Structure formats: C-alpha cells, structure tokens
Amino acid sequence: MTQQEDLKAARSTASLPSLTSVLWPEGRREAIDAVVPILSNDPVFDKDARRHLSRSELLERGYAIQLRLLELRRDHRWSQEQFETAMMLVDDHVPYGLHFNAFIPVLKSQGSDEQIARWLPRCLDMEVVGCYAQTELGHGSNVQGLETTATFENGELILQSPSVTAAKWWVGGLGTVANHAVVQAQLIVKGRSLGPHLFIVQLRDLQTHKTLPGIVIGDIGPKHYGGFNMNDNGFARFDKVRVPLENFLCRYASLSREGVYTPAKHAKIGYGSMVALRAGMPLVQGLELAKCATIAVRYTTVRRQFSGKDGVEQQVIKYSSVRERLFPILARAYVYVLTGHTTMSLYREMLAKLVAPPHDASLLAEVHLLTAGLKASLSWRVADGMEESRKALGGHGFSMYSGIGERFAREVPGQTYEGDNYVLTQQTARGLLKNLQNGMSGKPTMSCFRPLGEAVQEIVGGSAETGDVDWDSRDAVLALLCRRTASILLELGEQAQSRPWNDLNFLCVRLTKAFIEHYTAIQFFDTAPQPLHPLGHIYLLSNAIEALTDLSERPGLLPSPASCHRLRYEAWPKALGALDSLAVPLTDAFGFTDFELNSCLGRHDGAVYDALWKQVNEKNPINTTALPGSVVPGWERYLRHMPEVARGFSAGAKL
C-alpha cells in the first residue's frame, strides 16, 4: 500500500460524530477555516521561508506580516475576532502580538471607563502600540520585589530605574515596535511605598518612532532553541521620566492631584487581569500538543519498518512502544483542550464580576489557584509530550520540516514565562492547604476543592482502604486519584508544622501535579461526549500508574498487588487497544489544515516522502541558489584550499 492508501484505510476503520462544537465552541473552527485560504495563498505568510532567515530578517518578516494583516483586515472588513484569528494562524509570535493579548486587555480591565474611552480607540487604530512591562532583569515572579519606582511629585509621577537590575526585561514588543507600555512600578507617595501599580508610559515619539528622553530601550537578543525569534523581547530603563497622573490606571485604586491615595477595596483585586494570559494557556497548550499528536499519529500510520508475518513491512504505529507513547499524548491533548474551554469560561465569569461595581472578587482566589496549577502542570506535560512526539517520528523528527521542533521552541518557555513553575506550584499548594484548614474548621471551601475535602475526611476517618480496584470504572479510578492528592496534601500539612516552607517545594510540585491531574479528568468527563470517553480512560489509567508510588506512602491507599498487576498488564493494554482504530479519526476531528500544521510528515493526504523531497529541493536555499553544474558557495574561498593545507601539515609532521 502507498502512504496515502495507509492513511485512507486508517480513516475508514472507524467513524466519529462531529466534534467541532466540542473542540471549537462558538464557531471558532468555522472562523479559522474562513481565514486559512486567504493566508495560505498569500506569499507574505509562507511559513517555509522563515526556517532559513537570520534573526534580523525574522524581525522584518514580523513587521511585514503585521502590516499585511492590517491590510487584510481593511480589505476584508474583518471583525476584531477575525483579525485575532488571523494573527493566531501566523503560527509564530509577532512583535505586535502582546499589544492585543496583554496591553489592551490590561487597559480594559484595570483602566477607568474614562481611560478606556481615551486610549482604546487609539490602540485599535494602531496609533498607540503597547506592551506590558512587568518583569525586570532582577525580578520575575516576585512582583512585590520590583525595583522600578513611580514617585508622586507636584501632580505627576516620576518613573525611575534605580539600578541595572530594575531594567524591564523580556517584554514582548518593547524592543523595536511599541510606542507605549503599561509599566508595573512601585508607587511612592510622600516617601511611602504603596506597592506595585500600573501606569501607561509613552516610550517613543509617535511621528518619528525615536525613543523619548530619559528612556533607554533595546532588544534582548536571540532566544533558546530559536523560539520567539520573530518577536522583539526587549529591555527598558527609565531616568526621571515624567508621567501624567491621568496615566495611572485607576479602576480600583486612585491617586488625587493632592496626593490622596485611595486603595482598592480588595488587596488582590488588581491581580485579576494579570492572570488573563495564564487562563488562556491550557487551551493554547492543548491545541499545540494536539498538532504534534496529529503529526506523529499520521506519520507513524504511513511509515512502515521491518517485515511482519506476511512479509509486508509493518506500520510503525502498530508497535506497542509507539502506541504506549502516542495514545496518552493524544488523550492529554483532548483533556487539556476541554479543560481550557472551562477555564476560560470561569475566568470570564470572574472578570465580569470583578470589573463591574461592586467589584465582586469572590472567584479571584479560586481562579488564581487553578490557573497557577494548570499553567505549571500542563506546561511541563506539553513540553514532554511534544518531545516524545518528535522522537516517535524517528530520524525525520529532527528535521525542521517535521513541524514539531518549531512548535516545541515556542512552547517550552511556557515553563518559565507567566510565572516560574516552581513558584506557581507553591501558590497552588498554599491555596489547597488553606482550603484544608478551612474544611477542618468548618469554614467554606472552594468548589474545586470539595472532592478533595471529602477524600481527606475519608483518610482521616480511616475509611479510605483501597483494596481491589475496578479499573474499568471511571468513578473508582477518579476516587483513587483524589485519595492520592488528599494524601499528599495531608503530608504537606504535617511537614509544614516543623519544616521551613521553602524546603517543601518539591512536595508542592507533587501536590499540584496530582491535584491538576484529578481536576482536569473531572473537567473532561463533565464536558466530553461519550465517543471521547476511551481517551479519558487512557488519561485516567496513565495517571493511576504514575500515582502508585504516591499511594504507597500512606497505609491502606495502595491497591492490592493483584490489582496493581491487573492495571499494568490487563487494564492498560485493553485501554490502548480501544483506541487502535480511532487514533487517526481522533486527530482528524480537530480539523487542522496543512497550513496550520506546516509539516511534511503530518500532511492530511499522507504523501509525506514526496513532500519532504520537494521541500528540500525546492525551498532549501542551499540547494536552490546554485545553478545546475555549479558548485556550492565557499568552494573557491575555503574548500578548495583544504587539501593543500592538510598536505603541508602532514609533510612536516613527525611521527
């Protein structure tokens, strides 16, 4: 069979109902499909070209892409949602991205109605192009430790970077394109520091784009794995920069011209907008993992290696070592996408309550606990899953044309941006510990904690004996994972009585991972239709296998030896087998186009080898710049002289 025939056959073995509304609610898939033909036929958006460009060329490519997107918005009269869909389909972080994803959302959530009315139209018209300047050279996750100051003086604010470590750093859009920034700085009034607040600061002249006096701005350079190299992550230092008082974002806290400061009603109310990017990460990470799983499943379906019983080479996906790696990754992608939708719904509910009077902050703590834990746990899992998907492709996976390496480079920094994972797990663990204390004392707990609270009561009451487990039962496995989380939580509470908190970081990591695995499983089964449940079962069992060590730490929680044996050698192979005929249809269900995947190996038609041959011979500049019969650049200047140099050395060398 040809590669195309293998893939066609895999699609014919099982049928699924349409999952579009589940995976892409609110018409998102239709919106993408309407924009893809426009971008894929425009040479400005040719994704192959970027693989051979220098950093400076990539930045210029980013400018060209953004200008073309604005032209297309004008020509096609796109809505803001359609425009943002097109930006997402570019499949890379362009310099203007955080203007729409950070600067404008912070303005809308932290600015007063008057400030929004004054600034938002200018932002949408691109007269004002902004970035979000929080992270400093010396401080990232520790927002309270930021050094940049905004001192109130004579009715205005004086912005100052007191040291080199106070320089704003890693700020997307700052290096070359932004003319304004929302700057997070310590507000100082009458010699007293009132903590970090947000200020809109003009950085560059709107006509000439030259940096304004007192401000030093630049690009921080290339990044690891070549990721984000189309983005101008930048730095900025301020020296006595005067900022109008009306640029102090004052929806919650305010400062009068007389220097009278009115704090926010809730100490953490300003944090609501800061979790916006974090709240969106589960969906983005899930979709990116799904693209890698799609590439890997399709390629291992069409690739054949080593003869089977009938003398025909066997499809790589039929090998257990491949299925046991790829099927759990596909399951995680589905679980994370569905959890991403519920997370964004919860975030929007919280933000709506927070922004409108009386500024109800009742959901803020729960959203913070969940988004911190989800961001940390999922970013670890997604990076691991992407790399495992690449390795499943064999040698060709190391080629940039596989489409996975670029994705990995874009997602791997998610383990450190928007909060360092080891810091975030401590925040989630603290929140869970506080809920444990509240539950023990009869006080209200968060809704996401309630199943965990019941498991804690079972363990404390001595009724949590596990014994044999029915591995086919979703409820039984969920209960086991919940008890595992409860056990780690109780251990953290006990250890915190006698050990410094900073010594317990890895226990916090274990707790957060366990909690998120149980929480995401619940979200999946609450929203997934029945045809997706085999994926959920693989997700449950893969987590249960990993949970056995944790369960062994507390008497009575570990399943019996016979039950553990059935899990590994009966239930697990059975769950994987249930997905054999569904793997390709489940990846197809996402509806990813070849333009989105940008992979020779993950093509929808299965013609992977023809695509790879064509890519190398027609789009690799090393092969396309030389005419037939000519030699490679560098022959005359370097290569032809090597034998002469080598002979001269060997002639004079002594043995």
Secondary structure, DSSP 8 states (H G I E B T S, - for coil): --HHHHHHHHHHS------HHHHSGGGHHHHHHHHHHHHHT-GGG-TTGGGG--HHHHHHHHHHHHHHHHHHHHHHT--HHHHHHHHHHT-S--TTHHIIIIIHHHHHHHS-HHHHHHHHHHHHTTSS-EEEE--BSS-SS-GGG---EEEEETTEEEEE--SGGGSEEEETTTTTT-SEEEEEEEEEETTEEEEEEEEEEE-B-TTT--B-TTEEEEE----GGGTTTTS--EEEEESSEEEEGGGB--SSSEE-TT--EE--SSTTGGGTGGGHHHHHHHHHHHHHHHHHHHHHHHHHHH-EEEE-TTSSEEEGGGSHHHHHHHHHHHHHHHHHHHHHHHHHHHHHHHHHHHHSTTT--TTHHHHHHHHHHHHHHHHHHHHHHHHHHHHHTGGGGGSGGGSSHHHHHHHGGGGTTTS-HHHHHHHHHHHHHHHHHHHHTT----GGGHHHHHHHHHHHHT-----S--TT-HHHHHHHHHHHHHHHHHHHHHHTTTS-GGGGHHHHHHHHHHHHHHHHHHHHHHH--GGGHHHHHHHHHHHHHHHHHHHTTSTTTS--HHHHHHIIIIIHHHHHHTTTTTHHHHHHTT---HHHH--STT-TT--HHHHHHHHHHHT-HHHHSS-TT---TTTTTTGGGHHHHHHHHHHH---
